[in-house]
Amino acid sequence: MALLSVQDVTVRFGGILALDGISFDVPDNAIVGLIGPNGAGKTTLFNVVTRVYTPQSGRIDFEGQSLLDVRPELIIKRGVARTFQNVELFSRMTVIQNVMVGLHSEIRHPLGFVTAMFHLPSNSRKEETALARAREALDYVGLKDLEERPVAGLPFGTLKAVELARAIVSRPKLLLLDEPAGGLNHDEVADLVQLFRRIHKDFGLTMLIVEHHMNLVMRVSDHVVCLDFGKKIAEGAPREVQANQRVIEAYLGTEDGAA
């Protein structure tokens, strides 16, 4: 059964057709890779799923119900979390505070979530629970010793790990990862492959991964979808997609030298 179903989704920005009738399913408890060259529409699709953009046509169903009538701030409450191509963290906040932001839908306060984080009584059960879960997420990604450090000035790979901890702290059913290996070195990518496998195994978490690092995608994915210029050009098992001539041409150009 599909946990996420993308059905004939079309997105236009003025005269630019960013997504052209895209359809594919993300099965429950699967890892699906979403690949394609720059400008293929991958991040646009993530932004549709998380309600940043509204498509001109098509459907996005999660657990059999439409996401298109859900407000962006409530997507995480439905069980969908994401990371970003460019790390999106609060630089003046500590590591643990940034991770606790991932629980904003569970901690309510009339003054707002961030204000509540600093004003709730220390014996607040919700705050204590949120803090424990944030520490557990940091421990899981190997950052438990950095919880009181401001994120400003931390290495890029560490920032990526903080963002991942923030995404998993809400215990989502679907995790959207937008270029998680971007900017990482070879050893960090190898560690990331192992971490993704462990997250998938330990939490039974369904994952949709946008990534240019082909080795990572092929090593962790059960299924791969390839986009090019807003169209789906291939879909199937990793080796099938990797050997697909249209995919090869999209990444490397045609034999006449077109890039």
N, C-alpha and C positions, 0 to 999 in steps of 0.2 A: 504494500500500500504506500502511496506517495504521501510523505509528510508535507512537502511543499510542491505545489503544481503551478507551473507558469504556462498560461494558455493564450497563445496568439497576441502577445503583448507588443504594442507599437507605441513608440515615444518619438515625438518631433519637437525640435527646438527651432522655431521659425521654419526655414527651408531645409534644415538638416534632419535627416531621418536617422535618429540615434539607435533605435531598435525597430526592426522590421518583422513583425509577426512572429516573435520568438516563442517557442513552446518546448518545454522539457519538464521532467519530474525529478524530484529529489526523494528517493525512497527513504523510509524510516530506518534509522540506524546505519545509514550509508555515509561514505565520504565521496563527494562529487567534486571534481575539478572543473573549473570554468576558465578556459584559456582563450587566447587570441592576441593578435598584435595590438599595439597602442591604438586607441580610437575604435576598438571593435565594439564597445558598448557594455563591457563587463561591469564597470563601476556604476554606470547608469542603471543597469538591472538591479544591482544591490540597492541603489537609491529608490527604486520603485518598490522593492520588497519592504524596505524600512520606511516607506511613505514620505520620503523627501520629495519625490516626484510622483505625479499622477499620470498614468499612461492615457493616451488618446483612445485606446481600445485594448481589449483583452481582459484577462482575469489573473489574479494572484490568489490562490487558495492555500490556506495553512490548516492542516487537520480537517479538511473538508469545508472550511468556512472562509469567506472572502476577507482579505486583509485591506481591501481598497477603501473600506469605510472606517478603518481604524486610524485614530490620530497618531502621529509619529511618536509622541511621548509615551503612548500606551503599547507600542509594539513589543517592548521588552516584557511587559506584563503578560502578553500572549505567549511568550516563550521563544522570542527571536532576539538574539544579541549579535553584535557585530564589532569588528575592528575596522580601522580606516587605513587607506593607502598612505596618507600622511598622518603620523601619530597625533592624536587629538587628546591631549592631557592638560590639566590645569597646572601651569608651571609654578605657581606660588603655593600650591598645596603639597602636602607630603605624599609619599607613595601610598600609605594606607588610606588617606583621605580620598585619593583618586580612585582607588579600588572600591571604596564605599559608595562612590557615585553610581556604580553599577547596580546599587540596591535602591535607587531613588524612588522606584515605584512601590517599594514595600515600606518605606519610612515616610510617613506623612506628618506635616506640621503646618499650621496656619501661616508661618513666616517663610515657608519654602524649605526644600531639602537641605541645601548647603547651610542656610542659617540654622536649621534644626541640628545639624551635625555639631555645631559649636555651642548650642544653648540647651539641648536636652539635658535633664539631670543625669548625673553619672550612674545612677542606679536604674535608669530607664531600661526596661527589658528589651525593647526593640533595638536600642542603641547597642546594648551588650551583645545581642544576637548578631547584629550587623557587623560589629567589630570582630567577633569570633569567626564569622564566615569570611570576612576580608582577610584575616590572618591565615585562615586555612587555604584560601586561594593563592595568597602570596607564597606560602610554604610549598604549595603544589608546583609553582613555576620556579621555585628556587630562590625566592627573594625575601624570605622571612627576616633576614638581618637588616633589611633596608627600609623597614616600614616607616620609620620616623624621618627619613631623608626627604628633603624637597626634591621633586622630580627634575627641577632645573639643574642642568649640569651633569646629569647622569648619562652614561654612554647610550648610544642609539639602540643597541641590542637590548639593553636593560629597559629602556622605555617601551620597546615592543612587548617585552614580557609583562610589564605593568599593565599595558593595555589589554593583553590577553587575560590577565588575572581579573581585570575589571569586567571583561566580557563573560567569563565563566562563573563569577561570583553569584550571579542571579540564577544559576542553575537552569540555563535555557534548554529547550528541546532542540533548537536549531541554532548553530553558530555560523555566522557569515564572516569569513576571513578575507580581507582585501589586501593582497600582496604582503602576506606576513613575513616573507623572506627578503623583502626589499631592503637593501642596505646592509644585509648581514654577510659575514664572511663564510668560507666553506665549512669551518668547524661549527659555527653557529647554525647554519642550515641543517647540518647533520643532526645536531641536538634537537632542532625544531621538528624534524621528521619523527624522532623518537618520542618527543613530547606529544605530538598530535596523535600518534598511535596509542599512547598511554591514556590521553584524555578520552579518546574514542572507546577504548576498552573499559576504563574505570567508570565512566559516566554514561555509556551507551549513547553518546552525543552524536547527533546527525550534523554533518559539516558540509558547507559549500565554500570552496576555496578558489578565489581568483589569484592567479599566480603566474608570473613570467618564468620563474625558475622551474624548467621542465622536469628536471630530475626529482624535485620535491613532489610535483604533481603526480608523476608516474609511479613514485614509490608509495604514496599514501592513498591514492584514489581507487575506489571501486569502479567508478564510471567517470567519463570525461565528456564535456560538451565544449565545442569550439565555435567561437563567433568571429566574424570578420565583416567589417563595415555594417554592423548592426544586424547581420543575418546569421542564422545557425548554418554552418557548413559541414559539420560532422558531429557524431555522437556515438558513443560505444565504450567498449573496454579500452583501458589506457593504451595497450599495444596497437589496437586497431586504429585508434585516432592518431597515434604517433606516426603510423605508416600511411595514413590517408594522404593522397596526392594533393588534395585541395588545402589541407592543413600545412603541408610542406611548402606549397607555393605561397600561402598567406604569410608564413614566417620568413621564408628565404627568397621569395620572388620566383618568377618563372624562368625558364631556360634562356629566354632572350635577354635576361639581365635586369628586368624590372624589379625594383626593391619593394 
